């Protein structure tokens, strides 16, 4: 290892040990010079990561003033004293609030309405003391409303500890359950908590246990073990609070078991046995189970079954399948049903009156936006809580009166400074892919923008797991828009914006559609003069980092610079290793490389394997040492190989968060230091240093 040279004007990147390691499969041998970086505890590993961090800091040292300005700018838009909209569970209104200067929220509640006296349940700032990273990932209140169970992670690897607090006494209970997922649900006896525990090596959620307050966690009884390594398991509670559900889920199949929440020690009942290519979600209210299913319905339909019946033969149709509409979810109320549907890439809510059978839609006016159900815990109400945001509109919370069809504005995220919605413009555009398919693009810019091919543009993409990248607001992003940037989202195949087929056409042996779609969007934005071709940038994270890695190999000349955040780039090696997190559960997303056809196809696009000698754009790669989803060594090896083979002198920076995982820094403000670093990288390459 070498440190950064201080003898010349230009920092020198660190050198890394080359230790060839042969990887053989199907008679094909790959040589991995940096395989040894997997040795997390090897002193040379952390030494190299810190040297790369020092190098990145040195290369961008001239932007430190800009980074500070950006951080203060972003922080200055955040209302320091703030609170969430309270939601009701039985007799209490629950909410979180922030105090001035605090990094973490206070978890609070009030009885008898929002104007009554506040009761502090948990102060996350106190729990975070002494930890570089902290997350309170989940909390559930007991049926008696007197015991709070909450899960905390102090490493960033999503390994949680469950604690309990007696709210009537204000005291923590001695029960402490360590090394769990944070997923949990109460039985109705106010004593029993079901929770999920992960495999210690792969971190696959594989077991559900039963804990009774006052007993040692070491004696907790195993309720269910998911032995199929391609499935993960979780526990949840029905809307009616009558049933506990244990769900097993993988990419293309699911299965639920249930038991009466009043008798949590009874035997589990399978609701519908798992079948290949059958996915379903389950809830219960009143006399019926309700099932969102893709059985004979590619875009899903809604069914119901009497509470005493199991198996598909007893299901009755409630909402039929629609070939051009994706049924994404549903919300049950005593008198109403709300169905979340995606039409032409946008969310709509359909409301049905159970008594009259009449339907009506709740629509929105902007060309591209995100609408999402809110906290709808109670069923005995005519109010539907939802959130709305667009690329110009901060998150806004409404209550919608399903009988009168009136919306009540509860809160809009306050953006401090001189922000005004009217200063920005959003558009929905379409690019044509290489096979003739139209790819939606959502974009935003500050008004006054002229489509003349002179503006820097940042194109974001993901395109995996059927995750739709909806157009939402970001107050940090204003720091780019106000400096003349255009921001665009490419809604590429592999997401689910245009239905189930959109997802299926971007996975497995069709994965390359995601990459060519993204490049088609980039080409279109240049040709339509939204972007300066010399100032076109790309960004993606995790599986979106795979996207970035693939497109820079395919078209290294297309982008001036790219940002790959915690990128999944060593696809073949990872998918051949069943002992690391996520692998076995993702064969139906990427393919199983133990089969020659998938091995060859994955190898043909895997960013790490496809690095070749030649020029690449400016690149900033981020990583997390404790990342449980994309292991730190993937981006680290990728950067090392790129540095060894690329022939240009453009920037190649690796920045590893040594105290966090997949999501980066914790805390309300500190996380934006990473954002400021990324923005400074982009702005500096655009010639904007102020």
HUFENBEL-V796088 format. One record per pair of residues at least 4 apart in sequence whose C-alpha atoms are under 6 Angstrom apart, sorted by sequence separation. I is the first residue (numbers start at 0). J is the second residue. D is the distance in Angstrom with one decimal. If there is no record, write none. Layout:
<<I J D> <I J D>>
This chain:
<<23 27 5.5> <43 47 5.9> <56 60 5.7> <68 72 6.0> <70 74 6.0> <71 75 5.7> <87 91 5.7> <140 144 5.8> <165 169 5.7> <198 202 4.8> <283 287 5.9> <293 297 5.3> <332 336 5.9> <341 345 5.2> <352 356 5.3> <388 392 5.2> <400 404 5.2> <431 435 5.6> <432 436 5.2> <477 481 5.7> <480 484 4.7> <495 499 5.8> <497 501 5.5> <500 504 6.0> <505 509 5.2> <506 510 4.3> <512 516 5.8> <523 527 5.9> <525 529 6.0> <539 543 4.2> <540 544 4.3> <550 554 5.7> <551 555 4.4> <586 590 4.5> <597 601 5.9> <601 605 5.8> <626 630 5.6> <632 636 5.8> <641 645 5.6> <659 663 5.4> <675 679 6.0> <678 682 6.0> <679 683 5.8> <683 687 5.4> <23 28 4.3> <87 92 4.4> <141 146 5.2> <165 170 5.3> <186 191 5.4> <197 202 5.0> <198 203 5.3> <237 242 5.5> <248 253 4.4> <283 288 4.3> <331 336 5.2> <341 346 4.4> <352 357 5.5> <388 393 5.5> <400 405 5.3> <431 436 5.6> <479 484 5.3> <504 509 5.6> <505 510 4.5> <524 529 5.2> <525 530 4.9> <539 544 4.8> <577 582 5.5> <586 591 4.9> <592 597 5.0> <659 664 5.8> <665 670 5.9> <682 687 5.0> <683 688 5.5> <4 10 5.8> <22 28 5.5> <86 92 5.2> <109 115 5.9> <127 133 5.5> <152 158 5.9> <164 170 5.6> <197 203 5.1> <236 242 5.9> <247 253 5.5> <282 288 5.7> <283 289 5.8> <293 299 4.2> <340 346 5.6> <351 357 5.6> <388 394 4.6> <399 405 5.8> <431 437 4.7> <495 501 5.5> <524 530 5.7> <577 583 5.7> <591 597 6.0> <592 598 4.0> <664 670 4.8> <3 10 5.7> <4 11 5.7> <22 29 5.1> <85 92 5.5> <86 93 5.4> <97 104 4.9> <109 116 6.0> <140 147 4.7> <152 159 4.7> <164 171 4.2> <185 192 4.5> <197 204 4.0> <236 243 4.6> <247 254 5.1> <282 289 5.3> <292 299 5.1> <330 337 5.0> <340 347 5.2> <351 358 4.4> <387 394 5.7> <399 406 4.5> <430 437 5.5> <495 502 5.0> <505 512 5.5> <525 532 5.9> <590 597 5.6> <624 631 5.2> <3 11 5.2> <21 29 5.8> <36 44 5.9> <85 93 5.1> <96 104 5.5> <109 117 5.0> <151 159 5.1> <163 171 5.8> <164 172 5.6> <184 192 5.8> <196 204 5.7> <197 205 5.4> <235 243 5.9> <236 244 5.8> <246 254 5.8> <281 289 5.8> <292 300 5.6> <329 337 5.6> <350 358 5.5> <387 395 5.2> <398 406 5.8> <429 437 5.8> <430 438 5.0> <494 502 5.0> <505 513 5.4> <574 582 5.4> <623 631 5.8> <21 30 4.7> <85 94 4.6> <96 105 5.4> <108 117 5.9> <109 118 6.0> <139 148 5.4> <150 159 5.7> <151 160 5.4> <163 172 5.5> <184 193 5.4> <210 219 5.1> <235 244 5.2> <246 255 4.4> <258 267 5.4> <281 290 4.8> <291 300 5.7> <329 338 4.4> <339 348 4.9> <350 359 5.4> <386 395 5.5> <398 407 5.1> <429 438 5.2> <492 501 5.2> <493 502 4.2> <622 631 5.8> <20 30 5.5> <95 105 5.5> <108 118 5.3> <138 148 5.6> <150 160 5.3> <183 193 5.5> <196 206 5.3> <209 219 5.5> <234 244 5.6> <245 255 5.6> <257 267 5.5> <280 290 5.6> <291 301 4.6> <304 314 4.9> <329 339 5.7> <338 348 5.7> <349 359 5.7> <386 396 4.5> <397 407 5.4> <429 439 4.5> <492 502 5.8> <20 31 5.1> <83 94 5.6> <95 106 4.6> <107 118 5.6> <138 149 4.2> <150 161 4.4> <183 194 4.1> <195 206 5.6> <209 220 5.3> <234 245 4.5> <245 256 5.1> <256 267 5.9> <257 268 5.4> <280 291 5.1> <290 301 5.6> <303 314 5.4> <328 339 5.0> <338 349 5.1> <349 360 4.5> <373 384 5.0> <385 396 5.9> <397 408 4.7> <428 439 5.8> <429 440 5.7> <1 13 5.3> <19 31 5.6> <20 32 6.0> <83 95 5.5> <95 107 5.7> <107 119 4.6> <137 149 5.8> <149 161 5.5> <182 194 5.8> <195 207 4.5> <208 220 5.5> <233 245 5.7> <244 256 5.7> <256 268 5.2> <279 291 5.3> <290 302 5.0> <302 314 5.9> <303 315 5.2> <327 339 5.5> <337 349 5.6> <348 360 5.7> <373 385 4.4> <385 397 5.5> <397 409 5.3> <428 440 5.0> <493 505 3.8> <1 14 5.8> <19 32 4.1> <82 95 5.6> <94 107 5.5> <107 120 5.3> <137 150 5.5> <149 162 5.6> <162 175 5.1> <182 195 5.6> <194 207 5.5> <208 221 4.5> <233 246 5.3> <244 257 4.5> <256 269 4.3> <279 292 4.3> <289 302 5.7> <290 303 5.9> <302 315 5.3> <327 340 5.6> <337 350 4.6> <348 361 5.2> <372 385 4.3> <384 397 5.8> <396 409 5.5> <427 440 5.7> <492 505 4.7> <493 506 5.8> <0 14 5.2> <18 32 5.0> <82 96 3.9> <93 107 6.0> <94 108 6.0> <106 120 5.5> <136 150 5.7> <148 162 5.7> <161 175 5.8> <194 208 5.5> <208 222 5.2> <232 246 5.5> <243 257 5.5> <256 270 5.5> <278 292 5.9> <289 303 4.4> <302 316 4.4> <326 340 4.7> <336 350 5.7> <371 385 5.7> <384 398 4.5> <396 410 5.3> <427 441 4.8> <0 15 5.9> <17 32 5.2> <81 96 5.5> <93 108 4.3> <106 121 5.1> <135 150 5.8> <136 151 5.9> <148 163 4.5> <161 176 5.0> <180 195 5.8> <193 208 5.6> <207 222 5.4> <232 247 4.4> <243 258 5.5> <255 270 5.6> <278 293 5.9> <288 303 5.5> <302 317 5.1> <325 340 5.6> <336 351 5.1> <347 362 5.8> <371 386 5.2> <383 398 5.5> <395 410 5.7> <426 441 5.9> <81 97 5.1> <92 108 5.3> <105 121 5.9> <135 151 4.5> <147 163 5.5> <160 176 5.6> <180 196 5.5> <193 209 4.6> <207 223 5.2> <231 247 5.6> <242 258 5.7> <288 304 5.2> <301 317 5.4> <325 341 5.1> <335 351 5.6> <370 386 5.7> <382 398 5.8> <383 399 5.0> <395 411 4.1> <426 442 5.4> <80 97 5.3> <92 109 5.1> <105 122 4.5> <134 151 5.6> <147 164 5.1> <160 177 4.4> <179 196 4.4> <192 209 5.8> <206 223 5.7> <231 248 5.4> <242 259 4.7> <243 260 5.4> <277 294 6.0> <287 304 5.4> <301 318 4.8> <324 341 5.7> <335 352 4.8> <370 387 4.5> <382 399 5.4> <394 411 5.8> <425 442 5.6> <80 98 4.8> <91 109 5.6> <105 123 6.0> <134 152 5.2> <146 164 5.6> <160 178 5.8> <192 210 5.2> <206 224 4.4> <230 248 5.2> <242 260 4.8> <254 272 5.8> <287 305 4.6> <288 306 5.8> <300 318 5.6> <324 342 5.1> <335 353 5.3> <369 387 5.9> <382 400 4.7> <394 412 5.5> <425 443 4.3> <80 99 5.1> <91 110 4.5> <104 123 5.8> <133 152 5.8> <146 165 4.8> <159 178 5.5> <191 210 5.6> <205 224 5.9> <230 249 4.7> <241 260 5.5> <254 273 4.9> <287 306 5.0> <300 319 5.2> <334 353 5.4> <369 388 5.3> <381 400 5.8> <393 412 5.5> <424 443 5.6> <544 563 4.8> <79 99 4.8> <103 123 5.5> <133 153 4.5> <145 165 6.0> <146 166 5.8> <158 178 5.4> <159 179 5.1> <191 211 4.6> <205 225 5.0> <253 273 5.8> <286 306 5.8> <300 320 4.8> <368 388 5.9> <369 389 5.9> <381 401 5.6> <424 444 5.6> <544 564 5.8> <103 124 5.3> <132 153 5.2> <145 166 5.1> <158 179 5.7> <159 180 5.6> <190 211 5.5> <299 320 5.9> <368 389 4.1> <423 444 5.8> <492 513 5.1> <545 566 5.6> <132 154 5.7> <145 167 5.9> <158 180 5.7> <159 181 5.5> <190 212 5.3> <423 445 4.4> <424 446 5.9> <491 513 5.6> <536 558 5.5> <544 566 3.8> <545 567 5.0> <252 275 5.8> <422 445 5.9> <423 446 5.1> <535 558 5.3> <536 559 5.8> <538 561 5.7> <540 563 5.8> <544 567 5.8> <545 568 5.1> <252 276 5.4> <296 320 5.5> <346 370 6.0> <422 446 5.6> <535 559 5.5> <536 560 5.0> <537 561 4.7> <538 562 4.7> <539 563 5.5> <540 564 4.2> <541 565 5.1> <251 276 5.0> <252 277 4.9> <253 278 5.0> <491 516 5.7> <534 559 5.7> <536 561 5.4> <538 563 5.8> <540 565 5.7> <541 566 4.4> <542 567 5.5> <205 231 5.7> <252 278 4.6> <533 559 5.9> <540 566 5.7> <541 567 5.3> <204 231 5.1> <205 232 5.6> <298 325 4.7> <299 326 5.5> <467 494 4.9> <204 232 5.6> <456 484 5.4> <460 488 5.9> <465 493 5.6> <466 494 4.7> <467 495 5.2> <391 420 5.7> <455 484 5.0> <456 485 4.6> <457 486 5.0> <458 487 4.8> <459 488 4.8> <460 489 5.4> <462 491 5.5> <465 494 4.0> <466 495 5.9> <467 496 5.2> <456 486 5.8> <458 488 5.8> <462 492 5.7> <463 493 4.4> <465 495 4.6> <607 637 5.4> <150 181 5.3> <462 493 4.2> <463 494 5.3> <614 645 5.6> <391 423 6.0> <462 494 4.6> <612 644 4.7> <613 645 5.0> <614 646 5.3> <617 649 5.1> <618 650 6.0> <621 653 5.8> <623 655 5.3> <612 645 5.1> <613 646 5.0> <614 647 5.0> <617 650 4.8> <618 651 4.8> <619 652 4.8> <620 653 4.8> <621 654 4.8> <622 655 4.5> <623 656 4.7> <624 657 5.2> <621 655 5.6> <625 659 5.6> <626 660 3.7> <445 480 5.8> <570 605 5.4> <625 660 4.4> <626 661 4.6> <444 480 5.7> <623 659 5.6> <465 502 5.0> <623 660 4.5> <568 606 5.2> <569 607 5.2> <623 661 5.9> <270 309 5.1> <271 310 4.9> <568 607 5.6> <444 485 4.9> <12 54 5.9> <443 486 5.5> <239 283 5.9> <442 486 5.5> <142 187 5.9> <237 282 5.3> <238 283 6.0> <239 284 4.8> <333 378 5.5> <442 487 4.0> <143 189 5.9> <237 283 5.4> <332 378 4.3> <333 379 5.6> <441 487 5.5> <142 189 5.6> <441 488 5.2> <141 189 5.6> <440 488 5.6> <440 489 4.8> <440 490 5.9> <184 235 5.6> <439 490 5.4> <462 513 6.0> <560 616 5.0> <562 618 5.9> <564 620 5.8> <565 621 5.4> <549 606 5.2> <559 616 5.3> <560 617 4.3> <561 618 5.0> <562 619 4.8> <563 620 4.8> <564 621 4.8> <565 622 4.6> <548 606 5.0> <560 618 5.7> <562 620 5.9> <555 615 5.1> <366 427 6.0> <567 629 5.8> <569 633 5.6> <187 260 5.4> <186 260 4.9> <187 261 5.1> <456 530 5.4> <455 530 5.7> <452 528 4.1> <454 530 5.3> <455 531 5.6> <451 528 5.3> <452 529 5.6> <454 531 5.2> <450 528 5.4> <452 530 5.1> <453 531 4.6> <459 537 5.8> <393 472 5.3> <450 529 5.2> <452 531 4.7> <455 534 4.7> <456 535 5.1> <457 536 4.7> <458 537 4.7> <459 538 4.9> <460 539 5.5> <390 470 5.6> <392 472 5.9> <455 535 5.8> <457 537 5.5> <459 539 5.8> <389 470 5.6> <390 471 4.8> <507 588 5.8> <389 471 4.4> <390 472 4.4> <461 543 4.0> <506 588 5.8> <507 589 4.7> <388 471 5.3> <389 472 5.3> <460 543 6.0> <507 590 5.3> <432 516 5.4> <432 519 5.4> <430 520 5.4> <430 523 5.8> <369 469 5.6> <369 470 5.7> <368 470 4.9> <369 471 5.8> <344 496 4.5> <344 497 5.0> <343 497 5.9> <325 498 5.1> <298 499 5.6> <250 587 5.9> <76 414 5.2> <76 415 4.3> <76 416 5.9> <229 583 4.9> <230 584 5.9> <228 583 5.9> <229 584 3.9> <201 578 5.6> <201 579 4.7> <202 580 5.4> <201 580 4.0> <73 475 5.2> <156 625 5.4> <156 626 5.6> <156 627 5.1> <155 659 4.8> <156 660 5.6> <155 660 4.5> <132 665 5.7> <103 666 5.8> <102 666 4.7> <102 667 4.7> <37 632 5.7> <36 632 5.9> <55 652 5.3> <51 653 5.9> <52 654 5.1> <70 672 5.9> <33 636 5.8> <70 675 5.4> <69 675 5.4> <66 675 5.2> <66 676 5.8> <66 679 5.8> <65 689 5.9>>
